[in-house]
Structure formats: structure tokens, C-alpha cells
Amino acid sequence: MASQPKIDSDVPLGPLNTFGLPARARHLARIDSLDDARALLEAGALTGGHQILGGGSNTIFEDDVDALVLRISIRGRRLVAGEHDAWLVEAGGGEDWHGLVRWTLERGWPGLENLSLIPGTVGAAPIQNIGAYGVEMAERFDSLEALDLVTGEFRRFARDECGFGYRDSIFKGARQGRWLIGSVRFRLPREWRPNLGYQDLARELRTLGVAQPEPRQVSDAIVAIRRRKLPDPAQLGNAGSFFKNPVLGADALAEFRARWPEAPAYPQADGSGKLAAGWLIERCGWKGRDLGPVGAYEKQALVLVNRGGARGADVRRTAEAIRSDVRARFGIELEAEPVFVGGSERRRP
């Protein structure tokens, strides 16, 4: 049996979540490899429950965590292979996502540039199937290696085994917390074409005088847009986009557009349409509005922020109030992206 990592007790989690919520972990262990996690499993350290924590950008702590928190710190970035049509790149689950994006671009391996400046770790990216500016991570995904925290099995998942959907995968829901992702591989195309379908991105590049952008220029433009629109968690606690953009079937979309023709809607390949959750929230009067210490950011209503001294219950209260108002006005249910964690519970509003 491999030696197990050190387990610390009564650890403050405030510095480890981007919303800046005060909570404490009964126990916490830093995981530098899948072998570390397997050693804890074999020693029986997970019998009292566990909570996986990456960059803390998608976690809302409602209470202290009465379980062992596994802080994922698995590092490493490498080129696995240069194939005739793509570069195969691998990164550890604890690597910073944006750092990986920039690292690949610096080496001339494009494909992730539209996902620039998304907070979080590489290991969290496939769980959420992160996406932005017309690109989802699943489009660049090759495979991942993970450890089953129930059986101790190591397994490599191919793309078609991950059940990727809009901000979804098999690693969520009932399987949340079962698989600990150690590394992720991405297939980055040699024949690169920019994805400039979003108006904000195209406008930013025109402003910069860039007619035929290189991958790094696309990344720079997206970074500039995101920094203007979104608050820096180091300055104002937040978890990024708080709600998923709701997707309506073709008939429901037609009915919605008949009532609100000015609403942004993005057609999908299957005939459905994705609505802008930020637009719905803003039309309900929430942009820049606070409910206690938590409110909707004044530059982007989709982002909830910690005005100071917020607790998890304050986040839930504000999220529920926004969901209620959107439901009452538009008849649409918003779903939160972050996971709510309290004690041994994993809940969503």
C-alpha cells in the first residue's frame, strides 16, 4: 500500500472557494496523484464521507463540511503525441484551466482559445463540460483518467463514455464525487479555424483592427471581454456565471419568441434554442440589485457576487429569489451551475 497523504483537521475553506464563503473542513488532504487518493481509500479514510475540491470556483459552501475534503493538486502538462491531424495534450486535474489554455497557445497548439479565462481546474472542466463563445470543452476532449472512490478502480474514459451535454456529464448527479479525475487529454486540431460566431467577440476583434485573427489574438480578445464584464474573484467574491442558459424545444422557443421577440436566442442543431439567462434576470430587475450581502453584478446579471460577509445561506436565498422572479415572469426554470455543499449534503437550488 502506498503511503497516504497527510490529513489536516479543522481547515478553513474561505480561502479555497472563489465566493469567499466562510466554512471549515473537519479534515482535508492534499491529493498530488491518484495514488494518494487510492491510499486514503485503502486506509479507510473515506468511510466518513468525502468532498472533492478543485479550484473552488463552482462550489457554494452552505455549512462546515463534516467529511474529508480532497483538495486536488495533481500537476503536469505535456504533449502526448503529434498526430497527422491533431496534437494530443494532457494536463493534471489540479492544473489551472486558463494556464493550460495559454500554455497550449504559446506552443502553437490552438483549439482552446475560446475557453480562455474560465475559472477552475482542468479536472473540473469535463465534469461541467465548460463552454464559452461558441465552443464546449467536449469538442476538444479526447479522454481522461480517473479513480473510482468506491472500488479503487483506475479507469480511462473515452469521449463517448462521458455523457457530455450542455454543462453536463456522467460525473455529475448521482455520480457526483465518485470519480476523482487525475488527468485529462485534449485533441487540438492542426487545421485551425477561428470560431467568431458571438457578436461580442467579432466586435472586439474589429475594435482591435484584427481582420484575420491568430489563435492568441482570439484568446486576448476574450480575456479583455471577460475582464470588462466579470468581477475578479480576488476583489469581489463570485462563482462566475451562476445559472445555466435555459434551452427550449422548437415549439416552446417559437412561443417564447412570439411574446418576447427582442430576447436573445441562439439556435441549436436540433432545432431547439438557448436563451440568455442574464437577459431574463436583468428583465426581472435584478442587475445590480442586492438581497442582503449577495447580489447580481451590475455589469452582468448572470453573476452573483459577495458584497461582504456573505454565507452560503445568503447565496441560496438570493438564487431562489431570482429563480422565483424569472419563473413568475417568463415561466422558465433556471438551474444553478455551482454545487451547493453543506455537511454531507450536495444540493442545488
Secondary structure as GFF3:
##gff-version 3
##sequence-region A 1 349
A	DSSP	beta_strand	7	12	.	.	.	ID=ss1
A	DSSP	three_ten_helix	14	16	.	.	.	ID=ss2
A	DSSP	beta_strand	24	31	.	.	.	ID=ss3
A	DSSP	alpha_helix	34	42	.	.	.	ID=ss4
A	DSSP	beta_strand	50	53	.	.	.	ID=ss5
A	DSSP	beta_strand	59	61	.	.	.	ID=ss6
A	DSSP	beta_strand	65	72	.	.	.	ID=ss7
A	DSSP	beta_strand	77	82	.	.	.	ID=ss8
A	DSSP	beta_strand	86	92	.	.	.	ID=ss9
A	DSSP	alpha_helix	97	106	.	.	.	ID=ss10
A	DSSP	three_ten_helix	113	115	.	.	.	ID=ss11
A	DSSP	alpha_helix	124	128	.	.	.	ID=ss12
A	DSSP	beta_strand	131	132	.	.	.	ID=ss13
A	DSSP	beta_strand	135	136	.	.	.	ID=ss14
A	DSSP	three_ten_helix	137	140	.	.	.	ID=ss15
A	DSSP	beta_strand	141	148	.	.	.	ID=ss16
A	DSSP	beta_strand	154	158	.	.	.	ID=ss17
A	DSSP	three_ten_helix	159	161	.	.	.	ID=ss18
A	DSSP	three_ten_helix	173	175	.	.	.	ID=ss19
A	DSSP	beta_strand	179	189	.	.	.	ID=ss20
A	DSSP	alpha_helix	199	207	.	.	.	ID=ss21
A	DSSP	alpha_helix	215	229	.	.	.	ID=ss22
A	DSSP	beta_strand	237	241	.	.	.	ID=ss23
A	DSSP	beta_strand	247	248	.	.	.	ID=ss24
A	DSSP	alpha_helix	250	259	.	.	.	ID=ss25
A	DSSP	beta_strand	265	267	.	.	.	ID=ss26
A	DSSP	beta_strand	273	275	.	.	.	ID=ss27
A	DSSP	alpha_helix	277	283	.	.	.	ID=ss28
A	DSSP	beta_strand	290	291	.	.	.	ID=ss29
A	DSSP	beta_strand	294	297	.	.	.	ID=ss30
A	DSSP	beta_strand	300	306	.	.	.	ID=ss31
A	DSSP	alpha_helix	312	330	.	.	.	ID=ss32
A	DSSP	beta_strand	339	342	.	.	.	ID=ss33
A	DSSP	beta_strand	345	347	.	.	.	ID=ss34
###
